[in-house]
Amino acid sequence: MYRTKLNVACMVMGLLVMSMVSLANPKDNRPNIIVFLADDMGYADAGFTGAKDIKTPHLDKLASEGIVFKQGYVNHPFCGPSRAALLSGRYPYRFGFETNPAYDPANPLMGIDPNEKLFAARLQEAGYKTGAIGKWHLGAAQEFHPNNRGFDYFYGFLGGGHDYFKIDLTKKVWEAYLQGLVRNKRPADFDGYLTTALSQDAAKFVSDNKNEPFFLYVAYNAPHQPLQAPKEDIERYSFIEDRKRRTYAAMVDVMDRGIGEVVQSLKDNGIYDNTLIFFLSDNGGPQPKKGKGGNASSNLPFRGGKGSLYDGGVHVPFIACWPDKFKPGTYDYPVNSLDIGRTAVELAGGDALSGNTMEGVNLVPYVTGENKKAPHDAIYWRGGNGSAWSVLTSDGTKHLKTGGNKNPQLFYLPKDISESNDLMEKKPKQAEELRGQWETWNEKNIHNKMLGYKDYHKKRDAFYEQAVPRAK
């Protein structure tokens, strides 16, 4: 009898302890957050943006279940600065990141300023598990490594691109396209096709971290060049006559299937509904010049492409899907990639104001209809230390100078989406006001701190050649 009473007492005490633990550590219902970032993808190359020849059923599903931003923008028209803006939540011109950093693991200055707090670090402080998979392109030295910038886990490559099928350390290739991959701080490999390997790793990250809130940044290098895809996937697009477009389509298709694999992992682990998923491209697709170059992407109906401040360079496919919170639909006011980090940090209960204040907005009250106003009065861009610039207002008026000897131009996008009807002569006063607005914003920017990767490699090679001349 005594033993029975003792057992009952122990059971009651155990239940009380479990209850107290439960009260002290209630279930964390903050959303998981995933950002899928494509590389050099054209605006018109997904089903939900109008593609007829490329199949993207998984992206289309996310679009149909979430919010499609009709005016979704990135904050620079090419890779490195666009990523710096996305991950810092600040205009990259504030900290002198205006060009693509060269791949140089020995250079502690060739990367994103260590004083910039990436939003992954803010999420870490808020108790999130953080992971980055794929392309980094924010510096290759130790100071810039993802594990030192707010990410608990990293699998990918530190440079600006990579071969999709192989690693070959016996060849010297600019920007480390044949360099080995990295898993956290150790060398890593991949089997098969790189895009698929990244997707599989992302799906595993979801499964491994299903019991705690996490942030996962999946930065594909697809469909960035080199144009490479599995033979069987290219053959599926044999109806496309243009050979480059055929391979490009296969690359987008494989990326879409990989995104589907990650989403399926969310569903298999019962956490899909409470996961906020963003998808966007880092910039528009590169377009051929004088019939050469480009990756066979399409930015229609926009003008220009990668490297341009016309909409073809910065207006990208942009989705936010959160089944528990967002009703499916579209959002018409301009938003930009700075908003992703601010949204994530505020949802996590983190601090978006300490250190360098994040410049985006929390998009949730806007897309849910709680706030009916436009998120931004204006969005700004800069290139060439200010020789090129652009400002877009919330009503769709865009004033820009594209660099070189071209004169500034003024467009009203709601009636001129292709930016073909210059209104400078008709509305000079409005243009002058917008230019003044841009100059006020630009006062907080600093000079670009880095050489472009091509100039950097040339100067470095010339230095070594002069320091240690080769025997003739």
SEVEXVEX-871892 format. One record per residue (C-alpha): residue in three letters; chain; y, z, x. Coordinates in steps of 0.2 Angstrom, whole numbers. Layout:
BEGIN
  residuo  cadena     c2     c3     c1
      ALA       A      Y      Z      X
...
This chain:
BEGIN
  residuo  cadena     c2     c3     c1
      MET       A      0      0      0
      TYR       A     12      5     14
      ARG       A      8    -12     23
      THR       A     12    -21      7
      LYS       A     28    -13      4
      LEU       A     33    -16     23
      ASN       A     29    -35     21
      VAL       A     39    -36      5
      ALA       A     54    -27     14
      CYS       A     52    -39     28
      MET       A     52    -54     17
      VAL       A     68    -47      8
      MET       A     77    -44     24
      GLY       A     72    -62     30
      LEU       A     79    -69     14
      LEU       A     95    -59     17
      VAL       A     97    -65     35
      MET       A     94    -83     30
      SER       A    106    -82     16
      MET       A    119    -75     28
      VAL       A    116    -89     40
      SER       A    118   -102     27
      LEU       A    134    -94     21
      ALA       A    140    -94     39
      ASN       A    135   -112     42
      PRO       A    136   -121     26
      LYS       A    130   -139     26
      ASP       A    143   -150     34
      ASN       A    148   -163     22
      ARG       A    160   -172     33
      PRO       A    156   -191     33
      ASN       A    148   -200     48
      ILE       A    159   -214     55
      ILE       A    153   -230     62
      VAL       A    164   -244     69
      PHE       A    156   -261     72
      LEU       A    167   -272     83
      ALA       A    163   -290     85
      ASP       A    170   -300    100
      ASP       A    180   -316     98
      MET       A    174   -319     81
      GLY       A    184   -331     70
      TYR       A    191   -325     54
      ALA       A    182   -338     44
      ASP       A    165   -335     51
      ALA       A    158   -323     39
      GLY       A    152   -326     21
      PHE       A    165   -314     14
      THR       A    179   -323     22
      GLY       A    173   -340     17
      ALA       A    160   -346     29
      LYS       A    148   -359     22
      ASP       A    137   -363     37
      ILE       A    135   -346     44
      LYS       A    124   -333     36
      THR       A    130   -315     36
      PRO       A    121   -307     21
      HIS       A    123   -289     29
      LEU       A    141   -290     32
      ASP       A    143   -298     15
      LYS       A    134   -283      7
      LEU       A    145   -271     16
      ALA       A    160   -281      9
      SER       A    154   -281     -9
      GLU       A    151   -262     -8
      GLY       A    167   -258      1
      ILE       A    185   -262      4
      VAL       A    190   -279     11
      PHE       A    207   -279     19
      LYS       A    215   -295     15
      GLN       A    228   -292     29
      GLY       A    218   -283     42
      TYR       A    226   -284     59
      VAL       A    222   -279     77
      ASN       A    236   -274     89
      HIS       A    233   -286    103
      PRO       A    227   -304    103
      PHE       A    214   -302    116
      CYS       A    200   -290    122
      GLY       A    205   -276    133
      PRO       A    222   -271    125
      SER       A    215   -273    108
      ARG       A    201   -260    112
      ALA       A    213   -248    120
      ALA       A    223   -248    104
      LEU       A    208   -246     93
      LEU       A    201   -231    103
      SER       A    217   -222    107
      GLY       A    225   -225     90
      ARG       A    241   -230     98
      TYR       A    250   -246    103
      PRO       A    243   -250    120
      TYR       A    260   -255    126
      ARG       A    265   -236    126
      PHE       A    254   -233    141
      GLY       A    255   -250    150
      PHE       A    239   -258    144
      GLU       A    244   -276    141
      THR       A    231   -286    150
      ASN       A    212   -286    153
      PRO       A    207   -274    167
      ALA       A    197   -282    181
      TYR       A    179   -275    184
      ASP       A    181   -264    199
      PRO       A    171   -248    200
      ALA       A    181   -243    216
      ASN       A    198   -244    208
      PRO       A    204   -228    199
      LEU       A    219   -236    192
      MET       A    211   -252    184
      GLY       A    208   -245    167
      ILE       A    215   -235    152
      ASP       A    227   -221    157
      PRO       A    217   -204    159
      ASN       A    231   -195    150
      GLU       A    227   -205    134
      LYS       A    216   -195    123
      LEU       A    204   -207    114
      PHE       A    200   -203     96
      ALA       A    182   -200    101
      ALA       A    187   -185    111
      ARG       A    197   -178     96
      LEU       A    181   -180     85
      GLN       A    171   -171     99
      GLU       A    183   -156     97
      ALA       A    180   -156     79
      GLY       A    162   -155     81
      TYR       A    156   -173     80
      LYS       A    142   -180     90
      THR       A    149   -196     98
      GLY       A    141   -212    104
      ALA       A    147   -229    111
      ILE       A    136   -244    113
      GLY       A    140   -261    120
      LYS       A    155   -268    128
      TRP       A    168   -255    136
      HIS       A    181   -265    145
      LEU       A    193   -251    147
      GLY       A    190   -248    166
      ALA       A    174   -247    177
      ALA       A    178   -233    188
      GLN       A    172   -215    185
      GLU       A    189   -209    177
      PHE       A    186   -222    163
      HIS       A    168   -220    160
      PRO       A    164   -217    141
      ASN       A    155   -201    145
      ASN       A    172   -195    153
      ARG       A    183   -201    138
      GLY       A    175   -192    123
      PHE       A    158   -200    121
      ASP       A    142   -189    122
      TYR       A    132   -205    123
      PHE       A    134   -222    131
      TYR       A    123   -237    132
      GLY       A    131   -254    137
      PHE       A    141   -262    151
      LEU       A    158   -258    158
      GLY       A    165   -275    160
      GLY       A    172   -288    149
      GLY       A    156   -298    145
      HIS       A    138   -300    149
      ASP       A    124   -313    150
      TYR       A    114   -311    134
      PHE       A     97   -313    142
      LYS       A     97   -307    160
      ILE       A    102   -295    174
      ASP       A    103   -302    191
      LEU       A    110   -291    205
      THR       A    108   -304    218
      LYS       A    122   -315    212
      LYS       A    141   -312    213
      VAL       A    148   -316    197
      TRP       A    166   -311    192
      GLU       A    168   -297    179
      ALA       A    150   -292    181
      TYR       A    142   -303    168
      LEU       A    125   -301    177
      GLN       A    127   -282    182
      GLY       A    115   -270    176
      LEU       A    118   -260    160
      VAL       A    122   -241    160
      ARG       A    114   -227    149
      ASN       A    126   -213    151
      LYS       A    128   -212    169
      ARG       A    112   -220    175
      PRO       A    108   -238    177
      ALA       A     99   -246    163
      ASP       A     90   -262    158
      PHE       A     87   -272    142
      ASP       A     73   -282    135
      GLY       A     75   -299    126
      TYR       A     92   -303    118
      LEU       A    106   -291    122
      THR       A    114   -291    104
      THR       A     97   -286     97
      ALA       A     95   -272    111
      LEU       A    112   -265    107
      SER       A    108   -265     88
      GLN       A     91   -256     91
      ASP       A     99   -243    102
      ALA       A    112   -240     88
      ALA       A     99   -238     75
      LYS       A     90   -225     86
      PHE       A    107   -216     88
      VAL       A    108   -214     69
      SER       A     90   -207     68
      ASP       A     93   -195     82
      ASN       A    109   -188     75
      LYS       A    105   -188     56
      ASN       A    107   -169     55
      GLU       A    125   -168     61
      PRO       A    141   -178     58
      PHE       A    143   -192     71
      PHE       A    154   -205     76
      LEU       A    146   -221     83
      TYR       A    156   -236     91
      VAL       A    145   -252     91
      ALA       A    155   -264    102
      TYR       A    145   -281    102
      ASN       A    150   -294    115
      ALA       A    144   -307    102
      PRO       A    150   -320     99
      HIS       A    160   -320    115
      GLN       A    155   -332    128
      PRO       A    143   -337    136
      LEU       A    137   -346    121
      GLN       A    118   -340    121
      ALA       A    106   -336    107
      PRO       A     87   -336    105
      LYS       A     80   -353    103
      GLU       A     72   -349     86
      ASP       A     89   -344     79
      ILE       A     98   -359     86
      GLU       A     85   -370     78
      ARG       A     88   -361     61
      TYR       A    106   -369     62
      SER       A    100   -386     66
      PHE       A    109   -393     52
      ILE       A    126   -390     61
      GLU       A    130   -405     71
      ASP       A    141   -398     84
      ARG       A    130   -390     98
      LYS       A    142   -376    102
      ARG       A    145   -371     84
      ARG       A    126   -371     81
      THR       A    124   -358     95
      TYR       A    139   -348     90
      ALA       A    132   -347     72
      ALA       A    116   -341     79
      MET       A    125   -327     89
      VAL       A    135   -321     73
      ASP       A    118   -322     63
      VAL       A    109   -311     75
      MET       A    124   -299     76
      ASP       A    124   -298     57
      ARG       A    105   -294     57
      GLY       A    108   -280     69
      ILE       A    121   -272     58
      GLY       A    109   -273     44
      GLU       A     96   -264     55
      VAL       A    109   -250     58
      VAL       A    113   -249     40
      GLN       A     95   -248     36
      SER       A     93   -233     48
      LEU       A    107   -225     38
      LYS       A     97   -228     22
      ASP       A     80   -223     29
      ASN       A     88   -206     34
      GLY       A     97   -203     18
      ILE       A    115   -203     25
      TYR       A    121   -220     20
      ASP       A    132   -215      5
      ASN       A    141   -202     16
      THR       A    145   -214     30
      LEU       A    161   -223     32
      ILE       A    158   -240     40
      PHE       A    172   -251     48
      PHE       A    169   -269     53
      LEU       A    182   -280     62
      SER       A    184   -292     77
      ASP       A    194   -287     92
      ASN       A    204   -303     90
      GLY       A    203   -320     83
      GLY       A    191   -333     89
      PRO       A    197   -343    105
      GLN       A    202   -361    101
      PRO       A    200   -376    112
      LYS       A    215   -383    122
      LYS       A    216   -401    124
      GLY       A    199   -403    117
      LYS       A    191   -391    130
      GLY       A    186   -372    129
      GLY       A    185   -361    114
      ASN       A    168   -354    107
      ALA       A    167   -366     91
      SER       A    174   -352     80
      SER       A    186   -355     65
      ASN       A    201   -345     61
      LEU       A    206   -355     45
      PRO       A    217   -354     36
      PHE       A    227   -346     50
      ARG       A    237   -354     64
      GLY       A    232   -351     82
      GLY       A    218   -340     90
      LYS       A    214   -328    103
      GLY       A    229   -325    114
      SER       A    241   -330    101
      LEU       A    253   -319     91
      TYR       A    251   -331     76
      ASP       A    239   -324     63
      GLY       A    224   -334     70
      GLY       A    225   -322     85
      VAL       A    227   -305     77
      HIS       A    222   -307     58
      VAL       A    204   -303     58
      PRO       A    189   -300     46
      PHE       A    191   -281     42
      ILE       A    180   -270     30
      ALA       A    179   -252     26
      CYS       A    163   -246     16
      TRP       A    160   -228     11
      PRO       A    149   -228     -5
      ASP       A    153   -209     -9
      LYS       A    172   -212     -9
      PHE       A    177   -230    -10
      LYS       A    175   -241    -26
      PRO       A    172   -259    -21
      GLY       A    187   -270    -20
      THR       A    201   -278    -10
      TYR       A    217   -270     -2
      ASP       A    232   -282      0
      TYR       A    245   -272     10
      PRO       A    244   -275     29
      VAL       A    233   -262     39
      ASN       A    229   -262     57
      SER       A    216   -256     69
      LEU       A    227   -240     74
      ASP       A    222   -234     56
      ILE       A    204   -232     60
      GLY       A    206   -218     73
      ARG       A    218   -209     62
      THR       A    207   -210     47
      ALA       A    192   -204     56
      VAL       A    201   -189     65
      GLU       A    209   -183     49
      LEU       A    192   -184     39
      ALA       A    184   -174     53
      GLY       A    197   -161     51
      GLY       A    203   -165     69
      ASP       A    220   -165     78
      ALA       A    228   -181     78
      LEU       A    245   -175     84
      SER       A    241   -165    100
      GLY       A    244   -174    117
      ASN       A    250   -191    112
      THR       A    252   -193     94
      MET       A    241   -206     85
      GLU       A    251   -219     77
      GLY       A    240   -226     63
      VAL       A    239   -219     46
      ASN       A    224   -211     36
      LEU       A    219   -225     25
      VAL       A    209   -215     12
      PRO       A    223   -211      0
      TYR       A    229   -229      1
      VAL       A    213   -238     -3
      THR       A    208   -225    -17
      GLY       A    225   -228    -25
      GLU       A    231   -210    -23
      ASN       A    246   -217    -13
      LYS       A    253   -234    -21
      LYS       A    265   -238     -6
      ALA       A    261   -249      9
      PRO       A    254   -239     23
      HIS       A    266   -247     36
      ASP       A    284   -253     35
      ALA       A    280   -265     49
      ILE       A    267   -269     62
      TYR       A    272   -274     80
      TRP       A    265   -284     94
      ARG       A    270   -288    112
      GLY       A    264   -299    126
      GLY       A    270   -303    144
      ASN       A    281   -287    145
      GLY       A    291   -293    130
      SER       A    292   -311    133
      ALA       A    281   -313    118
      TRP       A    283   -302    103
      SER       A    280   -301     84
      VAL       A    284   -290     69
      LEU       A    276   -291     52
      THR       A    284   -282     37
      SER       A    274   -275     23
      ASP       A    280   -288     11
      GLY       A    273   -302     22
      THR       A    288   -307     32
      LYS       A    284   -311     50
      HIS       A    296   -314     65
      LEU       A    289   -319     81
      LYS       A    292   -327     98
      THR       A    276   -334    106
      GLY       A    282   -334    124
      GLY       A    287   -348    136
      ASN       A    302   -359    131
      LYS       A    298   -358    112
      ASN       A    312   -351    101
      PRO       A    309   -337     89
      GLN       A    302   -341     72
      LEU       A    302   -334     55
      PHE       A    288   -335     41
      TYR       A    285   -328     24
      LEU       A    266   -327     24
      PRO       A    263   -325      5
      LYS       A    269   -343      3
      ASP       A    265   -349     20
      ILE       A    248   -342     26
      SER       A    247   -356     40
      GLU       A    264   -352     47
      SER       A    270   -370     46
      ASN       A    287   -368     37
      ASP       A    299   -360     49
      LEU       A    313   -351     40
      MET       A    325   -347     55
      GLU       A    339   -358     50
      LYS       A    338   -353     31
      LYS       A    337   -334     35
      PRO       A    345   -330     51
      LYS       A    352   -313     46
      GLN       A    335   -307     41
      ALA       A    328   -313     57
      GLU       A    341   -304     67
      GLU       A    337   -288     58
      LEU       A    319   -290     61
      ARG       A    322   -293     80
      GLY       A    333   -277     80
      GLN       A    319   -268     72
      TRP       A    307   -274     85
      GLU       A    318   -270     99
      THR       A    320   -252     93
      TRP       A    301   -250     92
      ASN       A    300   -258    110
      GLU       A    311   -244    118
      LYS       A    296   -233    118
      ASN       A    285   -245    127
      ILE       A    283   -246    146
      HIS       A    280   -260    159
      ASN       A    262   -267    160
      LYS       A    253   -257    174
      MET       A    239   -269    178
      LEU       A    237   -286    185
      GLY       A    226   -298    175
      TYR       A    208   -299    180
      LYS       A    210   -317    188
      ASP       A    225   -312    198
      TYR       A    218   -296    203
      HIS       A    202   -304    210
      LYS       A    212   -317    220
      LYS       A    223   -304    228
      ARG       A    208   -292    232
      ASP       A    198   -306    240
      ALA       A    213   -312    250
      PHE       A    216   -294    256
      TYR       A    198   -293    262
      GLU       A    199   -310    270
      GLN       A    214   -305    279
      ALA       A    207   -288    284
      VAL       A    190   -294    290
      PRO       A    191   -313    293
      ARG       A    175   -322    292
      ALA       A    168   -329    308
      LYS       A    170   -348    309
